[in-house]
Amino acid sequence: MAGRFLKYVEIQTKMASVLPFLLGLSYVIYAYGRFDRLNTLLFFASMLSFDMATTALNNYIDVKTNGKKLEFSQKTAKQIVLILLILASCLGLALVFYTGLIVLAIGALCFGVGIFYTFGPVPISRLPLGEIFSGLFMGLLIPFLVVYINAPKESLIDYDFSNWILIVSVNALNMLKLGVVAIPAMTGIANIMLSNNTCDLEADVAVNRFTLPYYLGVKNAVNLFAALYYLGYASIIVMVLFRIVPTYGLIIVFGLIPVQKNIQIFRKQQSKSSTFPLSVQNLGIMVIPVIISLIAGVIFK
């Protein structure tokens, strides 16, 4: 039962949410020296539950559109989705109670995008927008929320509402720094989606699913695949130059060597079974060293 559940929610793909979470956590400890255990635990549990729910929902809907076989009966599969969504919602509301309305607003936005990614009359997954949404919502908003719930008040965004006047203040410098730190996660996650859609191009068109590679063509899609990795490594150089991460973090750039090797392999063949996993591997090669660099910075401080 446990094995079938983990397969249903595709637990092996959760690295795409866990790594941005760890990136945000290591950054907030390094930059602000703060860590709230309860807030962090609530967020992680809610995030993981929702990620599993959206994956399960996607697999459940694929039964109707692609004839995909489920690990459970349709009734049980539907119940699992509902339980995960309820769990994620309850944990999220508990986090809002401790942190405030900004978390509610951003969390509700993430929930909406996650559900309508595969559900509704025109799911996002059937449009050439999946790479943008996955990169922004998983690569940027997960680190943002982790930093926001742990950092001192007014570190990123604050608001005041009195006499029907809403005043929102944004610390532009801190937001910019966090945005730069999140770029490797954003580009790496967007490329997981891009490589998946490139490998599935023919099968997707057969079921009227027209993703970004359909409009770009395979050659341009692979060129974009490479360019996004180069952007990720360029952001790492910027992090070091402006001392957003420790100076010795520059060694992370050497990770471009195996990433470049994987890019060349993907150029030659776009296969779901053999070359798609390279995009997941590349995400780890880019993001994990950044996390280690930040943790080392905390230790050496």
BAMAR-148769 format. One line per 2 residues: their letters; for each residue x, y, z of N, C-alpha, C. Coordinates in steps of 0.2 Angstrom, whole numbers. Example, Ala and Ser with C-alpha at 12.3 -4.5 7.8 and 13.67 -1.06 7.14 Angstrom:
2
AS = 66,-28,39,62,-22,39,66,-16,39 ~ 64,-11,35,68,-5,36,64,0,39
***
This chain:
301
MA = 4,-6,0,0,0,0,4,6,0 ~ 9,6,4,14,12,5,18,13,-2
GR = 20,8,-5,23,8,-11,19,11,-17 ~ 13,9,-17,8,11,-22,7,18,-21
FL = 6,20,-15,4,27,-13,10,32,-16 ~ 16,30,-14,22,34,-16,23,34,-23
KY = 21,29,-27,21,29,-34,16,33,-37 ~ 10,33,-34,4,37,-36,6,45,-36
VE = 9,47,-30,11,54,-29,18,55,-32 ~ 21,51,-35,27,51,-39,32,55,-34
IQ = 34,51,-28,38,54,-23,45,56,-25 ~ 47,53,-31,54,54,-33,54,61,-36
TK = 49,64,-38,49,71,-41,48,76,-36 ~ 48,75,-30,47,80,-25,53,84,-23
MA = 59,82,-26,65,85,-26,64,93,-28 ~ 59,93,-33,58,100,-36,55,105,-31
SV = 52,102,-26,49,107,-21,54,107,-14 ~ 57,101,-13,61,101,-7,67,105,-8
LP = 71,105,-13,77,109,-14,75,116,-14 ~ 70,119,-17,69,126,-16,67,128,-8
FL = 64,123,-5,63,124,2,69,124,6 ~ 74,119,5,81,119,8,85,126,6
LG = 84,128,0,88,134,-2,85,140,2 ~ 79,141,2,76,146,6,78,146,14
LS = 78,140,16,79,139,24,87,140,25 ~ 91,138,21,98,139,22,100,147,21
YV = 96,150,16,97,157,15,95,161,21 ~ 89,160,23,87,164,29,91,163,35
IY = 94,157,36,98,156,42,105,160,41 ~ 107,160,35,114,163,33,113,171,33
AY = 107,173,30,107,180,29,104,184,36 ~ 99,180,39,96,184,45,97,180,51
GR = 100,175,51,102,171,58,95,169,62 ~ 90,168,58,84,166,61,81,160,59
FD = 77,156,63,74,150,61,69,148,66 ~ 63,148,64,57,147,68,55,139,66
RL = 56,135,71,55,128,70,47,126,68 ~ 43,129,72,36,128,71,33,130,64
NT = 35,136,63,33,139,56,36,135,50 ~ 42,133,51,45,130,46,42,123,45
LL = 41,119,50,38,113,50,31,113,47 ~ 27,118,49,20,118,46,21,120,39
FF = 25,124,37,26,125,30,28,119,26 ~ 33,116,28,36,110,24,30,105,24
AS = 27,103,29,21,98,29,16,100,24 ~ 14,107,24,8,109,20,11,109,13
ML = 17,111,11,20,111,5,20,104,2 ~ 23,100,6,24,93,3,17,89,2
SF = 12,90,6,5,88,5,2,90,-1 ~ 3,97,-2,0,100,-8,3,97,-14
DM = 10,97,-14,14,95,-20,11,87,-22 ~ 11,83,-17,8,76,-18,1,76,-21
AT = -3,81,-18,-10,81,-20,-10,83,-28 ~ -7,88,-30,-7,90,-37,-4,85,-41
TA = 1,81,-39,3,76,-43,-2,70,-44 ~ -5,69,-38,-10,63,-38,-16,66,-43
LN = -18,72,-42,-23,75,-46,-22,74,-54 ~ -15,76,-55,-13,75,-62,-14,68,-65
NY = -12,63,-61,-12,56,-63,-19,54,-63 ~ -23,56,-59,-30,54,-59,-34,57,-65
ID = -32,63,-67,-35,66,-73,-33,62,-79 ~ -27,60,-79,-24,57,-85,-27,50,-86
VK = -31,47,-81,-34,41,-83,-40,43,-88 ~ -43,48,-87,-48,50,-92,-46,53,-99
TN = -40,56,-99,-38,59,-105,-33,55,-109 ~ -28,51,-105,-23,47,-109,-24,40,-107
GK = -29,38,-104,-30,31,-102,-25,28,-98 ~ -22,32,-94,-16,30,-89,-19,25,-84
KL = -15,20,-82,-18,16,-77,-15,18,-70 ~ -20,18,-65,-19,20,-58,-16,15,-54
EF = -13,16,-48,-11,11,-43,-17,9,-39 ~ -22,14,-39,-28,12,-35,-35,12,-39
SQ = -40,11,-36,-46,12,-40,-48,19,-40 ~ -52,21,-45,-53,28,-46,-56,31,-40
KT = -60,28,-36,-63,30,-30,-58,32,-25 ~ -54,27,-24,-48,27,-19,-43,33,-21
AK = -42,33,-27,-37,38,-30,-40,45,-28 ~ -46,46,-30,-50,53,-28,-50,54,-21
QI = -51,49,-17,-51,51,-10,-44,53,-7 ~ -39,50,-10,-32,52,-8,-30,59,-10
VL = -33,61,-16,-32,68,-18,-35,73,-13 ~ -41,71,-11,-45,75,-6,-42,76,1
IL = -40,70,3,-37,70,10,-30,74,10 ~ -26,73,5,-20,77,4,-22,85,4
LI = -27,87,0,-29,94,-1,-31,96,6 ~ -35,93,9,-38,95,16,-32,95,21
LA = -27,91,21,-22,91,25,-17,97,24 ~ -16,98,18,-12,104,16,-15,111,18
SC = -22,111,17,-26,117,18,-26,118,26 ~ -27,113,30,-27,114,37,-20,116,40
LG = -15,113,37,-8,115,39,-7,122,37 ~ -9,124,31,-8,131,29,-11,136,33
LA = -18,134,35,-21,139,39,-18,140,46 ~ -15,135,48,-12,135,55,-6,140,54
LV = -2,139,48,3,143,47,1,151,47 ~ -4,152,43,-7,159,43,-8,162,49
FY = -11,158,54,-13,160,61,-6,163,64 ~ -1,160,63,5,162,66,9,167,62
TG = 8,168,56,12,172,52,8,178,49 ~ 2,178,47,-2,183,44,-5,182,37
LI = -8,188,35,-12,187,29,-8,187,22 ~ -1,189,23,3,189,17,4,181,15
VL = 5,177,20,6,170,19,-1,167,16 ~ -7,170,18,-13,167,16,-14,169,9
AI = -12,175,7,-13,178,0,-9,174,-5 ~ -2,173,-3,2,169,-8,1,162,-8
GA = -1,159,-2,-3,152,-2,-9,151,-6 ~ -14,155,-5,-20,154,-9,-19,154,-17
LC = -14,159,-19,-12,159,-26,-9,153,-28 ~ -4,150,-24,-1,144,-25,-6,138,-26
FG = -11,138,-21,-16,133,-22,-20,133,-28 ~ -22,139,-30,-26,140,-36,-22,138,-42
VG = -16,140,-43,-12,138,-49,-10,131,-49 ~ -9,128,-43,-8,121,-42,-14,116,-45
IF = -20,119,-43,-26,115,-45,-27,116,-52 ~ -27,122,-54,-29,123,-61,-23,122,-66
YT = -18,119,-63,-12,117,-68,-15,111,-72 ~ -19,106,-69,-21,100,-72,-29,100,-72
FG = -32,105,-69,-40,104,-68,-43,110,-72 ~ -49,109,-74,-53,115,-77,-53,114,-84
PV = -57,119,-87,-58,119,-95,-52,119,-99 ~ -48,124,-96,-41,125,-100,-35,124,-95
PI = -33,118,-93,-28,117,-89,-21,121,-91 ~ -18,123,-86,-11,127,-88,-6,122,-91
SR = -7,115,-89,-2,110,-92,-3,109,-100 ~ -9,111,-102,-10,111,-109,-9,117,-113
LP = -6,122,-110,-4,128,-113,4,129,-113 ~ 7,133,-117,14,134,-117,16,139,-111
LG = 13,137,-105,15,142,-99,17,137,-93 ~ 18,131,-94,20,127,-88,27,128,-86
EI = 31,130,-90,38,131,-88,38,137,-84 ~ 35,143,-86,35,149,-82,31,148,-75
FS = 26,145,-75,22,144,-69,26,139,-64 ~ 29,134,-66,33,130,-62,39,133,-59
GL = 42,137,-64,49,140,-62,47,145,-56 ~ 42,149,-57,40,155,-53,37,152,-46
FM = 32,148,-47,29,146,-41,33,141,-36 ~ 37,137,-39,41,132,-35,48,135,-34
GL = 51,138,-39,58,140,-38,58,147,-35 ~ 53,151,-35,54,157,-32,49,158,-26
LI = 43,156,-26,38,157,-21,39,153,-15 ~ 42,147,-16,44,142,-10,49,145,-6
PF = 55,147,-9,60,151,-5,58,157,-2 ~ 54,161,-6,51,167,-3,47,166,4
LV = 42,161,3,38,160,9,43,157,15 ~ 48,153,14,52,150,19,56,156,22
VY = 58,161,18,62,167,21,57,171,25 ~ 51,172,22,46,177,25,44,174,32
IN = 43,168,33,40,165,39,45,165,44 ~ 52,166,42,57,165,47,61,171,48
AP = 61,176,44,65,182,44,61,187,49 ~ 65,192,51,62,197,55,57,201,52
KE = 52,204,55,47,208,52,50,213,48 ~ 46,215,42,48,220,37,55,218,33
SL = 57,212,34,63,210,30,62,210,23 ~ 56,208,21,54,207,14,48,212,12
ID = 42,210,15,36,213,14,32,214,21 ~ 29,220,21,25,221,27,19,226,25
YD = 14,226,29,8,229,27,5,232,34 ~ 1,238,33,-3,241,38,-10,242,35
FS = -15,241,39,-22,242,37,-26,245,42 ~ -27,252,42,-31,255,47,-35,261,43
NW = -41,262,46,-46,267,43,-47,266,36 ~ -47,260,34,-48,258,27,-43,260,22
IL = -37,261,25,-31,263,21,-26,257,21 ~ -24,254,16,-20,249,16,-13,251,13
IV = -8,250,17,-1,252,15,4,246,15 ~ 6,245,9,11,239,9,18,242,8
SV = 23,239,11,30,241,11,34,235,9 ~ 38,236,4,43,231,1,50,233,2
NA = 54,229,5,61,230,5,64,228,-1 ~ 65,232,-6,67,231,-13,74,227,-13
LN = 79,229,-9,85,226,-9,85,219,-7 ~ 82,218,-1,81,211,1,77,206,-4
ML = 72,209,-7,68,205,-12,73,204,-18 ~ 77,209,-20,81,207,-26,86,202,-24
KL = 89,202,-18,94,197,-16,91,190,-16 ~ 85,190,-13,82,183,-13,80,181,-20
GV = 78,186,-25,77,184,-31,83,181,-35 ~ 89,184,-34,95,181,-37,96,174,-34
VA = 96,173,-28,97,167,-25,92,161,-28 ~ 86,163,-29,81,158,-32,82,157,-39
IP = 86,161,-43,87,159,-50,89,152,-52 ~ 94,149,-49,96,143,-50,90,138,-49
AM = 86,139,-44,80,134,-43,75,135,-48 ~ 74,142,-50,69,143,-55,70,140,-62
TG = 76,141,-64,78,139,-71,79,131,-71 ~ 81,128,-65,82,121,-65,75,118,-65
IA = 70,121,-61,63,118,-61,60,119,-68 ~ 61,125,-71,58,126,-77,60,121,-82
NI = 67,119,-82,69,115,-87,67,108,-86 ~ 65,106,-80,62,99,-79,56,99,-82
ML = 52,104,-82,45,104,-86,47,105,-93 ~ 52,109,-95,53,109,-102,56,103,-105
SN = 60,99,-102,63,93,-105,57,88,-105 ~ 53,88,-100,47,83,-100,42,84,-106
NT = 41,90,-107,36,92,-112,40,91,-119 ~ 46,92,-120,50,90,-126,50,83,-127
CD = 51,79,-122,51,71,-123,44,69,-125 ~ 39,72,-122,32,70,-123,28,73,-129
LE = 32,77,-133,29,81,-138,24,78,-142 ~ 26,72,-145,22,69,-150,15,66,-146
AD = 17,63,-140,11,60,-137,6,66,-134 ~ 9,72,-133,5,77,-130,0,80,-136
VA = 3,81,-142,-1,83,-148,-6,78,-149 ~ -5,72,-148,-10,67,-150,-16,68,-146
VN = -16,71,-140,-21,72,-135,-23,79,-134 ~ -21,83,-140,-23,90,-140,-20,94,-134
RF = -13,92,-133,-10,96,-127,-4,99,-131 ~ -4,106,-131,1,110,-135,5,114,-130
TL = 11,111,-129,15,114,-124,20,118,-127 ~ 25,121,-124,30,126,-126,34,123,-132
PY = 36,117,-131,40,114,-137,37,113,-143 ~ 30,113,-143,26,113,-149,27,119,-153
YL = 27,125,-150,27,131,-153,34,133,-155 ~ 39,131,-151,46,133,-152,49,128,-157
GV = 47,122,-157,51,117,-161,56,113,-156 ~ 58,107,-158,62,104,-153,69,107,-153
KN = 72,109,-159,79,112,-158,79,119,-154 ~ 74,123,-155,74,129,-151,72,128,-143
AV = 68,122,-142,67,120,-135,73,118,-132 ~ 77,114,-135,84,112,-132,88,118,-131
NL = 88,123,-136,93,129,-135,90,132,-129 ~ 84,133,-128,81,136,-122,83,132,-116
FA = 83,126,-116,85,121,-111,92,123,-108 ~ 97,124,-113,104,126,-112,104,133,-109
AL = 101,137,-112,101,144,-110,99,145,-103 ~ 94,142,-101,91,143,-94,97,140,-89
YY = 100,135,-90,106,133,-86,111,138,-86 ~ 113,141,-91,118,146,-91,116,152,-87
LG = 110,154,-88,107,159,-83,108,158,-76 ~ 106,151,-74,107,149,-67,114,150,-65
YA = 119,148,-69,126,149,-67,128,156,-67 ~ 126,160,-71,127,167,-71,125,170,-65
SI = 119,168,-62,116,171,-56,121,169,-50 ~ 124,163,-50,128,161,-45,134,166,-45
IV = 137,168,-50,143,172,-51,141,179,-48 ~ 134,181,-49,132,188,-47,131,187,-39
MV = 129,182,-36,128,181,-29,135,182,-26 ~ 140,179,-29,147,179,-26,150,186,-26
LF = 149,189,-32,152,196,-33,149,201,-28 ~ 142,200,-27,139,205,-22,138,202,-15
RI = 142,197,-14,142,194,-7,136,192,-4 ~ 131,190,-9,125,187,-6,126,180,-3
VP = 131,177,-6,133,170,-3,140,171,-2 ~ 143,166,2,150,167,4,155,167,-3
TY = 161,170,-2,165,170,-8,167,164,-11 ~ 168,159,-6,170,152,-9,165,149,-12
GL = 159,152,-13,153,149,-16,155,149,-24 ~ 160,153,-26,161,153,-33,163,146,-36
II = 166,142,-31,167,135,-34,161,131,-37 ~ 155,134,-35,149,130,-37,149,131,-45
VF = 152,136,-48,152,137,-55,155,130,-59 ~ 159,127,-56,162,121,-59,157,115,-60
GL = 151,116,-57,146,112,-58,143,112,-65 ~ 145,118,-69,143,118,-76,146,113,-80
IP = 152,110,-78,155,105,-82,150,99,-83 ~ 148,96,-78,143,90,-79,137,92,-82
VQ = 134,98,-80,128,100,-83,129,101,-90 ~ 134,104,-93,135,105,-100,136,98,-103
KN = 139,93,-100,139,86,-103,132,84,-104 ~ 128,85,-98,121,82,-99,117,86,-104
IQ = 118,93,-105,115,96,-110,116,93,-117 ~ 123,92,-118,125,89,-125,121,82,-126
IF = 120,78,-121,117,72,-121,110,73,-123 ~ 107,78,-120,100,79,-121,99,82,-128
RK = 104,85,-131,103,88,-138,103,82,-143 ~ 106,77,-142,106,71,-146,100,67,-146
QQ = 97,66,-140,91,62,-139,87,65,-134 ~ 80,66,-135,75,68,-130,71,62,-129
SK = 73,58,-123,69,52,-122,67,53,-114 ~ 60,51,-113,57,51,-106,61,46,-102
SS = 63,41,-104,66,35,-100,74,37,-99 ~ 77,39,-104,84,39,-103,87,46,-102
TF = 85,51,-105,88,58,-105,84,63,-101 ~ 77,62,-100,73,66,-96,76,67,-88
PL = 78,61,-85,81,61,-79,87,66,-78 ~ 90,68,-84,96,72,-83,94,79,-81
SV = 88,81,-82,86,88,-80,85,88,-72 ~ 82,82,-70,82,82,-62,89,82,-59
QN = 93,78,-62,100,78,-60,103,85,-60 ~ 102,89,-65,105,95,-66,102,100,-61
LG = 96,99,-59,93,103,-54,97,102,-47 ~ 99,96,-45,103,95,-40,110,97,-40
IM = 113,97,-46,120,99,-47,120,107,-46 ~ 115,110,-48,115,118,-47,113,120,-40
VI = 108,117,-37,105,120,-31,109,117,-25 ~ 110,111,-25,113,108,-19,120,111,-17
PV = 124,113,-21,130,116,-19,129,123,-16 ~ 124,127,-19,122,133,-16,120,132,-9
II = 116,127,-8,113,126,-1,119,124,4 ~ 124,120,1,130,118,5,134,124,7
SL = 135,129,2,139,135,3,136,139,8 ~ 129,140,8,126,144,13,126,141,20
IA = 126,135,21,126,131,27,133,132,30 ~ 138,131,25,145,132,27,147,139,30
GV = 143,144,26,144,151,28,141,152,35 ~ 136,148,37,133,149,44,138,146,49
IF = 141,140,47,146,137,52,152,141,53 ~ 155,144,48,161,147,48,160,154,51
K = 153,157,51,152,163,55,153,162,62
***
